[in-house]
């Protein structure tokens, strides 16, 4: 069986990004809206990987049962001195 996944998705819990002097939200998407979209696209897995937070992913896990066949992977895009690292299957 073949599955489709998006392994790098940000929610409104991802914080503020910077580009030069510009500041902007990394995402304005609500976790439930992301799940609706992923389900409508036929995805099997969506990895919520907000910047330095798992809040959006945890909220998505509370709602995922409303979307048959969809799995949420709790992740985080973690800032380090060497750059950013994606962590998946996190619980804290």
N, C-alpha and C positions, 0 to 999 in steps of 0.2 A: 504494500500500500504506500502510495506517495503522499507526503504531507507538504504543506506550504507554511512558511513562518516569516515573521518580521522580527528580527533579533535586536533591533535598536529603536525603541519608541520612547518619546518623551511626553509627559503629561504637564498639566499646569503646576505640578509640584516640583518641577525641574529647576526653578530659580531664574535668575537674570543672567543673560550673556552679555559679553562686551566685544565690540569691534571698534578699535580705536577709541574715540570719545563717545560712540553710540552705545546705549544700553537698551536691551530688548528682552522680552520674555523668551525663554528657550521654546516654550510651547504654551498655548492657551487652552489646550484640549482637556476636557474632563475625561477621567478614566473610563466611565461608562460609554461615552461617545467613541472612544478608541475601540472598545470592545464591539460596539455596534458596527463600526466601519470594518473591522477585521473580519467579523462574522459575515457581513455582506459580500466581502471580497473572497470568501471561501478559505480563509486562513485556518490552520489547525492550531497554531501556536503564536502568541504574541509575547515578546519579552519587553517588559516595561523597565527602562534603564534611565531613570531620571538622574540628573547631576547630584551626587552626594546625598541622595535620599532614596528610601524605598517606600515612602508614603503613598505615592501614586500607584505603585504595584500592589501594595497591600490593599488599597481601596478597590482595585480591579479584581483581586481575588475574592472579595466579598460579593461581587456582582457577576462573576463569570458563569455561575450556574444558570443564569438566564439565557445563555447562548450555547446551545447544544453543539458539542464537538470542538469547542474552543478551550484551549489551555492557556493560562497565564504563567509565565516564568517571572519570578521576582528577581529583578536585577538592579544594578546601580552603575552609573558611569562615575568612577571614583577618581578625583583629582589627586595626583601625586607630584612630587618634585620632578619626576622624569616625564610627565605627561598624564594622559587619562587612560584608565584601564576599565574594561567592562567586566563586572562580576555578575554571574548568573546563578540561579538557585540559591539565593541568599535568604536568611531568616532574621537578620538583625543588621 
